[in-house]
């Protein structure tokens, strides 16, 4: 028996603690995804440019054309009032669209066989998806920073307290993490990245525009107001408007609109529980294409 064989026989067997290693593996995968984003600067550039274009288009094309009910006594002119009303809506739309990155990213990893390599490693199945969703949400920090600077340039202002503003950004990142799980579930269900790029956006556009992101809910037909009021994007946007100290308009008498922060956090918790379970189950039974 060689010395190496003897040492191997007497070496203590180390068990991997489920929670600790799961978090560690997830952070390793997240680091891998963040590094991959940096190595493709074109993708990062366009992910920053697109929301900036939305800000400029809505601020200067629709500014002053859409009145904000309940804020007629404001000293600001109509254009500035709408820009302050608009920016939280742009924030909400941008973090919602983070789901598309998760959808396409996972579909691309499946096509390249990277998911099979992860599955062959002694690591938690959930860690791979945790790393992907965490990285996609973390990328939104830079996006929100660029958007905030753009908003300040066009006239948006934060009139609430510092801690309230931090709470608003925290809610936005929580929502980005939530929709990343939804996007992961969709991405694992798609046959190829091309289909995933369409599937990742097709449900986001109606969900975003059937909300208070760009127009007050009170301007919608009565039958549509109920849907918009219970839309998590609506409560996310309303929460950030209140926390940033921006105009909120007149809100319909629905519970989510009266308690937007609580409804947003509750919605995120429920959606993460549902789609994290679905995504992990799908991950275990899906092979690379």
C-alpha positions as CSV (number, residue, x, y, z in Angstrom):
1,X,0.0,0.0,0.0
2,X,1.4,3.3,-1.0
3,X,1.6,6.3,1.3
4,X,-1.0,8.2,-0.7
5,X,-3.4,5.3,-0.6
6,X,-2.9,5.0,3.2
7,X,-3.5,8.7,3.6
8,X,-6.7,8.6,1.5
9,X,-8.1,5.7,3.6
10,X,-7.5,7.6,6.9
11,X,-8.6,11.0,5.6
12,X,-11.8,12.2,7.3
13,X,-14.9,12.3,5.1
14,X,-16.2,15.9,5.0
15,X,-19.9,16.2,4.5
16,X,-21.3,19.2,2.6
17,X,-23.7,21.2,4.8
18,X,-26.8,21.6,2.8
19,X,-27.5,25.3,3.4
20,X,-23.9,26.6,3.7
21,X,-22.7,24.9,0.5
22,X,-25.9,25.7,-1.3
23,X,-25.3,29.4,-0.7
24,X,-21.6,29.1,-1.6
25,X,-22.3,27.3,-4.8
26,X,-25.0,29.8,-5.7
27,X,-22.6,32.7,-5.2
28,X,-20.0,31.0,-7.3
29,X,-22.5,30.6,-10.2
30,X,-23.6,34.3,-9.7
31,X,-19.9,35.4,-10.0
32,X,-19.5,33.4,-13.2
33,X,-22.6,35.0,-14.7
34,X,-21.5,38.5,-13.7
35,X,-18.1,38.0,-15.2
36,X,-19.7,36.7,-18.4
37,X,-21.7,39.9,-18.6
38,X,-18.6,42.1,-18.2
39,X,-16.9,40.1,-21.0
40,X,-19.7,41.0,-23.4
41,X,-19.8,44.8,-23.1
42,X,-22.1,45.2,-26.0
43,X,-24.9,43.4,-24.2
44,X,-24.3,45.5,-21.1
45,X,-24.3,48.7,-23.1
46,X,-27.6,48.1,-24.8
47,X,-29.2,47.0,-21.5
48,X,-28.3,50.4,-20.2
49,X,-29.3,52.4,-23.3
50,X,-32.8,50.9,-23.7
51,X,-34.3,52.3,-20.5
52,X,-32.6,55.6,-21.0
53,X,-34.3,55.9,-24.4
54,X,-37.6,55.1,-22.7
55,X,-37.0,57.9,-20.2
56,X,-36.2,60.5,-22.9
57,X,-39.1,59.4,-25.2
58,X,-41.8,59.4,-22.5
59,X,-40.4,62.5,-20.7
60,X,-40.4,64.8,-23.8
61,X,-43.1,63.2,-26.0
62,X,-45.7,62.6,-23.3
63,X,-44.6,65.2,-20.8
64,X,-47.4,67.6,-20.1
65,X,-49.9,65.7,-22.3
66,X,-51.0,63.3,-19.5
67,X,-52.5,65.1,-16.5
68,X,-51.9,63.7,-13.0
69,X,-55.3,63.7,-11.1
70,X,-55.0,65.1,-7.6
71,X,-51.9,67.2,-8.3
72,X,-53.4,70.2,-9.9
73,X,-52.5,72.4,-7.0
74,X,-48.8,71.6,-7.4
75,X,-46.5,74.5,-8.2
76,X,-44.7,72.4,-10.9
77,X,-45.8,72.7,-14.4
78,X,-47.5,69.8,-16.1
79,X,-44.4,68.5,-17.8
80,X,-42.3,68.4,-14.7
81,X,-45.2,66.8,-12.7
82,X,-45.4,64.0,-15.3
83,X,-41.6,63.5,-15.3
84,X,-41.7,63.0,-11.5
85,X,-44.7,60.7,-12.0
86,X,-43.0,58.8,-14.9
87,X,-39.6,57.9,-13.4
88,X,-40.9,55.3,-10.9
89,X,-42.9,53.8,-13.7
90,X,-39.7,53.5,-15.8
91,X,-37.9,51.9,-12.8
92,X,-40.7,49.4,-12.5
93,X,-40.7,48.5,-16.2
94,X,-37.0,48.2,-16.3
95,X,-36.7,45.7,-13.4
96,X,-39.7,43.8,-14.7
97,X,-37.8,43.3,-18.0
98,X,-35.0,41.7,-16.1
99,X,-37.0,38.5,-16.5
100,X,-36.1,38.5,-20.2
101,X,-32.4,38.2,-19.4
102,X,-33.0,35.2,-17.2
103,X,-35.1,33.6,-19.9
104,X,-32.6,34.0,-22.7
105,X,-29.6,33.3,-20.5
106,X,-30.8,30.0,-19.3
107,X,-32.0,28.9,-22.7
108,X,-28.5,29.8,-24.1
109,X,-26.8,27.8,-21.3
110,X,-29.0,24.8,-22.1
111,X,-28.1,25.0,-25.8
112,X,-24.4,25.2,-25.0
113,X,-24.5,22.3,-22.6
114,X,-23.4,24.3,-19.6
115,X,-26.4,23.2,-17.6
116,X,-25.4,19.6,-18.1
117,X,-21.9,20.4,-16.8
118,X,-23.3,22.0,-13.7
119,X,-25.6,19.1,-13.1
120,X,-22.6,16.7,-13.2
121,X,-20.9,18.6,-10.5
122,X,-21.4,17.8,-6.7
123,X,-23.5,20.9,-6.2
124,X,-27.1,21.8,-5.3
125,X,-29.5,22.0,-8.3
126,X,-31.1,25.1,-6.7
127,X,-27.7,26.8,-6.5
128,X,-27.4,27.0,-10.3
129,X,-30.7,28.8,-10.5
130,X,-30.0,30.9,-7.4
131,X,-26.8,32.1,-9.0
132,X,-28.5,33.0,-12.3
133,X,-31.4,34.9,-10.6
134,X,-29.1,36.7,-8.1
135,X,-26.7,37.8,-10.9
136,X,-29.6,39.1,-13.1
137,X,-31.0,41.0,-10.1
138,X,-27.5,42.4,-9.2
139,X,-27.0,43.7,-12.7
140,X,-30.0,46.0,-12.1
141,X,-28.0,48.0,-9.6
142,X,-26.0,49.5,-12.4
143,X,-29.1,50.0,-14.5
144,X,-31.0,51.7,-11.8
145,X,-28.0,54.0,-11.1
146,X,-27.8,55.1,-14.8
147,X,-31.6,55.6,-14.9
148,X,-31.5,57.7,-11.7
149,X,-28.9,60.0,-13.2
150,X,-30.9,60.3,-16.4
151,X,-34.0,61.1,-14.4
152,X,-32.2,63.8,-12.5
153,X,-31.0,65.3,-15.7
154,X,-34.6,65.5,-17.2
155,X,-36.0,67.0,-14.0
156,X,-37.0,64.1,-11.7
157,X,-36.4,64.7,-8.0
158,X,-36.5,62.6,-4.8
159,X,-38.3,64.6,-2.2
160,X,-38.8,61.9,0.3
161,X,-36.3,60.9,3.0
162,X,-33.0,59.1,2.4
163,X,-34.1,55.9,4.1
164,X,-37.4,55.9,2.2
165,X,-35.4,56.2,-1.1
166,X,-33.2,53.2,0.0
167,X,-36.4,51.3,0.7
168,X,-37.7,52.1,-2.8
169,X,-34.5,50.8,-4.4
170,X,-34.7,47.7,-2.2
171,X,-38.2,47.0,-3.4
172,X,-37.1,47.4,-7.0
173,X,-34.3,44.9,-6.6
174,X,-36.6,42.5,-4.8
175,X,-39.0,42.6,-7.7
176,X,-36.1,42.2,-10.2
177,X,-35.1,39.0,-8.3
178,X,-38.7,37.8,-8.3
179,X,-39.2,38.2,-12.1
180,X,-35.8,36.5,-12.6
181,X,-37.3,33.3,-11.2
182,X,-40.3,33.6,-13.5
183,X,-37.9,34.2,-16.4
184,X,-35.8,31.1,-15.4
185,X,-38.9,28.9,-15.4
186,X,-39.9,30.2,-18.9
187,X,-36.3,29.8,-20.2
188,X,-36.0,26.2,-19.1
189,X,-39.3,25.4,-20.9
190,X,-38.3,26.9,-24.3
191,X,-36.7,24.7,-27.0
192,X,-34.1,27.3,-28.1
193,X,-32.8,30.8,-27.3
194,X,-34.6,32.3,-30.3
195,X,-38.0,31.2,-29.0
196,X,-37.0,32.2,-25.5
197,X,-36.2,35.8,-26.6
198,X,-39.8,36.1,-27.7
199,X,-41.4,34.2,-24.8
200,X,-39.4,36.3,-22.3
201,X,-41.0,39.5,-23.5
202,X,-44.4,38.7,-24.7
203,X,-46.0,38.5,-21.3
204,X,-44.1,41.5,-19.9
205,X,-45.5,44.2,-22.3
206,X,-49.2,43.8,-21.5
207,X,-48.4,43.4,-17.8
208,X,-46.4,46.6,-17.8
209,X,-48.7,48.7,-19.8
210,X,-51.8,47.5,-18.0
211,X,-50.5,49.1,-14.8
212,X,-50.0,52.6,-13.5
213,X,-46.4,52.8,-14.8
214,X,-47.2,55.5,-17.4
215,X,-50.8,56.6,-16.9
216,X,-53.0,56.8,-13.8
217,X,-55.3,53.8,-13.1
218,X,-58.2,56.2,-12.7
219,X,-58.0,57.0,-16.5
220,X,-58.7,53.4,-17.4
221,X,-62.1,51.8,-17.9
222,X,-63.7,50.5,-14.7
223,X,-63.4,46.8,-15.7
224,X,-59.7,47.3,-16.3
225,X,-59.0,49.3,-13.1
226,X,-59.5,46.1,-11.0
227,X,-56.9,44.2,-13.0
228,X,-54.4,47.1,-12.9
229,X,-54.9,47.6,-9.2
230,X,-54.0,44.0,-8.4
231,X,-51.1,44.0,-10.8
232,X,-47.9,43.7,-8.7
233,X,-46.1,46.2,-11.1
234,X,-48.8,48.8,-10.2
235,X,-48.2,48.4,-6.4
236,X,-44.4,48.4,-7.0
237,X,-44.6,51.6,-8.9
238,X,-47.0,53.2,-6.4
239,X,-44.7,52.2,-3.5
240,X,-41.7,53.8,-5.1
241,X,-43.6,56.9,-5.9
242,X,-44.7,57.3,-2.3
243,X,-41.2,56.5,-1.0
244,X,-39.5,58.8,-3.5
245,X,-42.0,61.6,-2.6
246,X,-43.3,61.8,-6.2
247,X,-46.9,62.5,-7.4
248,X,-49.2,59.5,-7.0
249,X,-52.5,60.8,-8.3
250,X,-55.9,59.6,-7.2
251,X,-55.9,55.9,-6.3
252,X,-58.9,53.5,-6.7
253,X,-60.3,52.0,-3.6
254,X,-58.7,48.6,-3.8
255,X,-56.7,47.1,-0.9
256,X,-53.4,46.8,-2.9
257,X,-53.6,50.5,-3.8
258,X,-54.1,51.4,-0.2
259,X,-51.3,49.2,1.1
260,X,-48.9,49.0,-1.9
261,X,-45.7,48.2,0.0
262,X,-47.3,45.3,1.9
263,X,-48.9,43.9,-1.3
264,X,-45.7,44.2,-3.2
265,X,-43.6,42.3,-0.7
266,X,-46.4,39.6,-0.3
267,X,-46.6,39.2,-4.0
268,X,-42.9,38.8,-4.4
269,X,-42.8,36.2,-1.6
270,X,-45.6,34.2,-3.2
271,X,-44.2,34.4,-6.7
272,X,-40.7,33.4,-5.6
273,X,-42.1,30.4,-3.7
274,X,-44.1,29.2,-6.7
275,X,-41.6,29.8,-9.5
276,X,-38.5,28.8,-7.6
277,X,-40.1,25.4,-6.9
278,X,-41.2,25.1,-10.6
279,X,-37.8,26.2,-11.9
280,X,-35.8,23.8,-9.7
281,X,-38.2,20.9,-10.6
282,X,-37.9,21.7,-14.3
283,X,-34.1,22.0,-14.0
284,X,-33.8,18.5,-12.6
285,X,-35.7,17.0,-15.5
286,X,-34.4,19.1,-18.4
287,X,-31.4,18.1,-20.5
288,X,-29.5,20.3,-22.9
289,X,-30.7,20.6,-26.4
